[in-house]
Amino acid sequence: MGVSSAKAGWAVVFGVLAVATLPVAVLLTRYSASYDLLHAGFAIPLGLGFGAAAIWWARQVRTRSGATLGRSGGLRAAFVGRLLGIIGICIACSCLIALAVYGVLSYLGSQS
């Protein structure tokens, strides 16, 4: 397994972590008495970080592939890792928006 293949593997691993972080955080709220749904919002930066790492690793593979004229391999895995990283960032951003809307609505509700 070459250097690019290993980097592509890391892109996929971080992409899967980015996609799974927030659903797992929400799932954990179902089985914990002290961990509420709002506490799952603390996983948002983690999901964003995993997504950014997946995109960074995929970019490393694409850069190396361009320098070696495509002979270094790992382009498909890098594409999958990049796609998963983008999806993970989108999930984290949508959770952030939902949390912000909840905060605004609960603030406005407490004012009346």
Summary of the structure (lengths in Angstrom):
residues: 112
radius of gyration: 17.9
end to end distance: 63.0
largest distance: 65.1
contacts: 377
relative contact order: 0.22
helix: 86%
strand: 0%
